[in-house]
Structure formats: structure tokens, C-alpha cells
Amino acid sequence: MGIAQPRPAPDRNLALDLLRVIEAAKGSSVNDVTVCILDRPRHDDLVADVRAAGARIQFISDDDVAGALMASSPDSGVDLLLGIGGTPEGVIAACAACAGHGGRDPQGGLR
């Protein structure tokens, strides 16, 4: 068994930057942006940042893949999926978003 390493803190500015990009792409206010976030305590800071920016949040209790599909579907009302979590779920969600909705541009980072 290896020595547990502390997790790097998520880049909190990235969420705000993404909200600005979506706001500009939609040609509207950040108040018209809806972010899907898995309802977990590890996302408390992220939720606070998104709310402070003025965006709406749609919480999901599970199924990151469904959240990714919602964010990649123009008719879902969800513009962005944000969260901190497992690599397998992130990769599966990105693949599902690409395959299911015409190869839209999912973006993510692994640390």
C-alpha cells in the first residue's frame, strides 16, 4: 500500500472562466447559464462559486454520465457539467457525450 497523497485543490477559477465562456457563447447573462453538479459535500466550494457568479444549478444525486449527456444536449436546459470525482466516470461521461450528441466538445482535466 502506498502513502496517501493529499488531493490537489481544484482550480476554482476554471469554473468561473467556463461560465464566462458559456455566457459569451450564448450571448446572454451568466444568470441564464445552468450548471449540473453531483450533490456531494466535496462540491460545496464549487456550488458556492457557481452561485456567487449568478448561474443556476441543477443537482443530480448520481449518474455523472446522465449529467454529461444533459450538458451535451442543446435541448436539455443544462449548459455545463462541473464536478470533482473519479477518473473512470469522467472518461465514460466524455465518451458518452461525444458519441451520443454529435461529438460536441467535452473538456476535462485529470490530476
Sequence and secondary structure as in RCSB ss.txt:
>XXXX:A:sequence
MGIAQPRPAPDRNLALDLLRVIEAAKGSSVNDVTVCILDRPRHDDLVADVRAAGARIQFISDDDVAGALMASSPD
SGVDLLLGIGGTPEGVIAACAACAGHGGRDPQGGLR
>XXXX:A:secstr
           HHHHHHHHHHHHHHHTS GGG EEEEE  GGGHHHHHHHHHHT EEEEESS HHHHHHHHH TT
SS  EEE    HHHHHHHHHHHHHHTTT        
